[in-house]
């Protein structure tokens, strides 16, 4: 298949949306917020259920935000999110980040959260994001880095989860360790070193509620989401192995001293 046509590993099972709807501009795009101005035109690539998109729309009340998603089904939820907040400066469309259906220099800011790890050609995606950004504007990207994820305690089966996920993601055409590669990809896409500001931030799950939520959604995702089907159909794991990994997640989440950290790479690229 063409290099750019990667498969979205997670899909949009309820266990996936449970995670996506938790995301806000504050916990997922803080590195961008100081650059926003009230009248900006913003494109949010890979908007999913629209929680970050809605936050961005609230922060540019005199501008407009376009949420773009490759999978149309989840946009119904995104529209409901925006409508529930009374936002009238946001719209949602379907599209492909490798070939954005917008004229050159259409937006002040183009933002993508947890997107480039799932696409087949992240450099081409960044070139497209740059093309539709106006001179003086910003391309903002944040991605997790799976190899840098860390947790305590070392429950049997958790290392197997990480190894399996990275193998499945790469077999689907993605790069699960995207966070560390963002700067390199931006340079390959034509951004000068001086135009790129790199940073890193982390999510941390440690309270009883946080670890129950995080372990529960990953236990469910491991056996019931599109990822589970891709793991089995691709010959990476059996249903029994997935069940054992789900049990490991639940065991980890039940530990009173459990802690999980997720490192993210971030880039702000001036056009």
C-alpha positions in Angstrom: 0.0 0.0 0.0 1.2 3.6 -0.5 3.5 4.7 2.3 1.1 7.5 3.4 -1.9 5.3 3.9 -1.3 4.0 7.4 -4.0 2.4 9.5 -5.2 4.2 12.6 -4.1 1.7 15.2 -6.6 2.7 18.0 -9.8 3.1 16.1 -12.7 4.8 17.9 -13.9 2.2 20.3 -15.5 3.6 23.5 -12.3 2.8 25.4 -10.3 5.0 23.0 -12.8 7.9 23.2 -12.7 7.6 27.0 -9.1 8.8 26.7 -9.6 11.3 23.8 -12.5 13.1 25.5 -10.3 13.7 28.6 -8.0 15.8 26.6 -8.1 19.6 26.8 -6.1 22.5 25.5 -4.7 22.9 29.0 -3.5 19.3 29.4 -2.6 18.6 25.8 -1.6 21.9 24.0 -0.3 24.2 26.8 2.9 24.8 24.7 0.8 26.6 22.1 -1.6 28.6 24.1 0.6 31.7 24.7 0.8 32.1 20.9 -2.9 32.3 20.3 -4.6 35.6 19.5 -8.4 36.2 19.6 -8.9 36.6 15.8 -6.8 33.7 14.6 -7.9 31.1 12.0 -6.9 27.7 13.4 -6.9 24.2 11.8 -7.0 21.3 14.3 -5.8 18.2 12.5 -7.0 14.9 13.8 -9.6 16.5 16.0 -11.4 13.3 17.1 -14.3 14.0 19.5 -13.4 17.7 19.5 -12.6 18.5 23.1 -9.3 20.3 22.3 -10.9 21.8 19.2 -13.7 23.4 21.3 -11.1 24.8 23.8 -9.2 26.3 21.0 -12.4 27.9 19.6 -13.1 29.4 23.0 -9.6 31.0 23.0 -10.0 32.6 19.5 -13.5 34.1 20.0 -13.1 36.6 17.1 -11.5 33.9 14.8 -12.5 30.5 13.7 -11.4 26.9 14.3 -11.7 24.1 11.7 -11.6 20.6 13.1 -10.4 18.0 10.6 -10.7 14.3 11.0 -10.1 11.4 8.7 -12.8 9.2 10.2 -16.2 10.8 9.7 -18.1 8.9 12.4 -16.5 10.6 15.4 -17.4 14.1 14.1 -21.0 13.7 15.3 -19.6 13.7 18.8 -17.3 16.6 18.0 -20.2 18.7 16.8 -22.2 17.9 19.9 -19.2 18.9 22.1 -19.0 22.3 20.4 -22.8 22.8 20.4 -23.0 22.0 24.1 -20.5 24.8 24.8 -22.4 27.3 22.7 -19.5 27.8 20.2 -20.5 29.2 16.8 -16.9 29.8 15.5 -16.0 26.1 14.9 -16.7 23.7 12.1 -15.8 20.1 11.5 -14.8 18.5 8.2 -13.3 15.3 6.9 -9.9 15.2 5.2 -6.4 13.7 4.9 -3.4 15.5 6.4 -1.3 14.3 3.5 -3.4 16.3 1.0 -5.3 19.1 2.8 -8.2 20.5 0.8 -7.4 24.1 1.7 -5.7 26.9 -0.3 -2.2 27.9 0.6 -1.8 30.3 3.6 -5.4 29.6 4.9 -4.7 29.5 8.6 -2.8 31.4 11.3 -2.2 28.2 13.3 -2.2 24.5 12.2 -2.3 22.2 15.2 -2.0 18.4 15.5 -2.1 16.4 18.7 -1.2 12.7 18.7 -1.5 12.6 14.9 1.9 12.2 13.3 2.6 8.9 15.2 -0.3 7.4 13.2 0.3 8.7 9.6 2.3 6.9 6.9 4.3 9.9 5.9 4.8 12.5 8.7 7.2 14.6 6.7 4.6 15.0 3.9 2.0 15.7 6.5 4.1 18.5 7.9 4.8 19.9 4.5 1.0 20.1 3.9 0.5 21.7 7.3 3.1 24.3 6.5 1.6 24.9 3.0 -1.8 25.9 4.5 -0.2 28.1 7.2 0.1 31.8 6.4 3.5 33.5 6.6 4.2 34.4 10.2 1.9 31.6 11.4 2.6 28.5 13.4 2.6 24.8 12.9 2.1 23.1 16.3 2.6 19.4 16.9 2.6 17.2 20.0 3.1 13.4 20.0 3.7 10.8 22.7 6.8 8.6 22.6 5.9 5.0 23.5 9.5 3.8 24.1 9.8 6.6 26.7 6.7 5.6 28.7 7.6 4.4 32.2 5.7 3.0 35.1 6.0 1.5 38.5 5.7 -1.2 39.8 7.0 -3.7 37.2 4.0 -5.9 36.9 4.5 -9.1 34.8 3.0 -8.5 31.3 3.3 -4.8 31.1 6.6 -4.9 29.2 4.9 -7.3 26.8 2.1 -4.8 26.3 4.5 -2.1 25.2 6.5 -4.4 22.9 3.2 -5.6 21.3 1.8 -2.1 20.8 4.9 -0.8 19.1 5.0 -3.8 16.8 1.4 -3.4 15.8 1.7 0.3 15.3 4.7 -0.1 13.0 3.0 -2.9 11.1 0.2 -0.5 10.5 2.5 2.1 9.0 2.9 4.4 12.0 5.8 5.4 14.3 4.9 5.0 18.0 8.1 6.7 19.1 7.1 9.9 17.3 7.8 12.4 20.1 11.6 12.2 19.8 11.4 12.5 16.0 9.3 15.7 15.6 12.2 18.1 15.2 13.9 15.9 12.7 10.7 15.5 10.7 10.1 19.3 10.7 13.6 19.9 9.4 13.0 17.3 6.6 9.7 19.1 5.8 11.7 22.3 5.1 11.5 24.2 8.4 14.8 25.9 9.3 16.4 25.1 12.7 15.8 28.7 13.8 12.1 28.4 13.0 11.6 25.3 15.3 11.0 25.6 19.0 11.2 22.2 20.7 9.9 21.2 24.1 8.7 18.2 26.1 5.9 17.7 28.7 4.4 14.7 30.4 1.1 13.2 31.5 1.2 11.4 34.8 -1.3 9.0 36.3 -0.8 8.3 40.0 -3.9 9.0 42.1 -6.4 6.2 42.8 -8.8 7.7 40.3 -6.2 8.3 37.6 -4.7 4.9 37.7 -8.1 3.1 37.8 -9.1 5.2 34.7 -5.9 4.7 32.8 -5.5 1.0 33.5 -9.2 0.3 32.8 -9.3 2.0 29.4 -6.1 0.2 28.3 -7.4 -3.2 29.6 -10.6 -2.6 27.6 -8.7 -1.3 24.6 -6.4 -4.4 24.6 -9.3 -6.8 24.1 -12.1 -4.9 22.5 -10.9 -2.1 20.3 -9.7 -2.0 16.7 -6.2 -2.4 18.0 -7.1 -5.8 19.4 -8.4 -6.9 16.0 -5.3 -5.6 14.3 -3.0 -7.4 16.7 -4.7 -10.7 16.2 -5.4 -10.5 12.5 -1.8 -9.4 11.9 -0.4 -12.4 13.7 1.2 -10.3 16.5 -0.8 -11.9 19.4 -3.5 -14.4 20.2 -6.7 -13.5 22.0 -5.4 -15.4 25.0 -2.2 -13.2 25.0 -4.3 -10.1 24.8 -6.4 -11.2 27.7 -3.3 -11.8 29.8 -2.1 -8.3 28.9 -5.5 -6.8 29.9 -5.2 -8.6 33.3 -1.7 -7.1 33.7 -3.1 -3.7 33.2 -5.8 -4.3 35.8 -3.2 -5.7 38.3 -1.0 -2.6 37.8 -4.0 -0.3 38.3 -4.9 -2.0 41.6 -1.5 -1.4 43.1 -1.6 1.4 45.7 1.8 2.6 44.7 1.2 2.5 40.9 2.5 5.4 38.8 2.6 5.9 35.0 4.4 8.6 33.1 4.1 9.5 29.4 6.6 11.8 27.7 5.5 14.0 24.8 7.6 15.8 22.2 6.4 19.2 21.1 7.3 21.6 18.3 6.2 25.1 17.4 7.3 25.9 13.8 7.2 29.4 12.5 6.3 29.7 8.8 
